Amino acid sequence: MAAVGLPIVGAAISELSGPGMGLAFTVGAVLGTGLAAALSTRNGWWWVLAASPLVVLGVTAAAELLANRELYQGKGLATGGAKWVVHGFPVMAEAAVAALLVIVVRVVRDRRRHRG
């Protein structure tokens, strides 16, 4: 639950501190994805990697729609959706890299534990 909660909290902080998703959202998404990778099983790693971009996009869309509903009517919604994907891509990539780093550390640690 904290893995999804951190991006939500980050999005709320970002929206309250200024327009758009900011540093708080990025940190929340990266930490949440890393936490999800740390807590999941080997079989769950794939789901963490596959779901992290969707979580980032979903939280971004929800936060923007809640904070600026009047901007996203009709054509504004299509434009906003495209903007969320483009601006969210670096956050999606950073979150995926965080998950990969956690997974690599866990694999290396498990191999060392089994050897010794």
N, C-alpha and C positions, 0 to 999 in steps of 0.2 A: 504493500500500500504506500509506503514512503517513497518508493521508486517513481510512482506517478504523482504523489503529493508534492515532492520537491519541485518539479516543473510548474505545477499549479501555483504554489506559493511564489516561485520566482516570477511567474507571469503577472500575478497580482501586484507584487512589488514593482515590477517594471511599468505596469499600466498606471499605478498611482504616482510614480516618480516622473512620468513623462510619456509622450506618445510612443507607441510601438514597443516591441519586445527589446529589452536592454540586457545589460550585464547580469542582473539578478536572474533573469530567465535562462540565460546561457549557463550560468553556474548551476542553477537548479536542475536543468535538463542533463547536463554532463554528470553531476553528482548522482542524480536519480538513476541514470542509465548504468553508471559504474556500480552503484549499490545493487541494482537488479542483477547484473552479471555476477557480482560477488555472492549473492544469496541464492542464485539459481543452480540447478543441477547441470551436468554436462548436456543432457537432452534439452534443457531450457535455454542454453546459450543461443541457439539458433533463433528462438523466439524473441529473445532480448534484442539481438542484432536486427531482426526483421521488423520488430515493433517500434524501435526507438524513433525512426523518422515519422512514423504515423502518430506517435504520441506527441512529438514536437509540433507537427502540423495541426493536430487536433486541439492541443492546448492553445496554440497561437490563434487558431480560428475562433475558439470559444471565448478567449479573453478579448480579442478585438471586437467580436460581435457584441459581447456584453458591455464593453466600454464605449463603443462607438456605433451603436445600432443604426443611427440615422445616416451614417456614411455608406452603409452596405445595403442599399436598396437597389434592385434592378441591375443595371450595368455596373454599378459600384461594387456589387458582390463579386462579379466575375473579375473585375480589376483587383479587388482586394485579395481574392483567392490566389491570383497569379503573384501578387506582391508577397503574400505569406510564404509561398513556395520558394520564391527567389531569395527573399531575405532570411528565410528559415534554413536554407540549405547549409550554410556554414555551421549552424547550431546542430543540425542533423549529423553532419560529418564529424563534428567534435564529440558528440555523444557516442557515435559508433566507434570512434577511435578510443574513447574512454573504456567502452565495453571490451574492445579487443585487447587493450592493455591489461585489464583485470583478468581476462580469460588466459592470456599468455602467462601472467604471473601465477595463476592457479595451476596451469598445466606444468610449468617448470617446478613449482613447489611440490606438486603431487609426484612428479618423477623423482625428485631428490628424496622424498620421503620413502618411496618404494625401493630405491637403491640401497639406502643405508639402513 
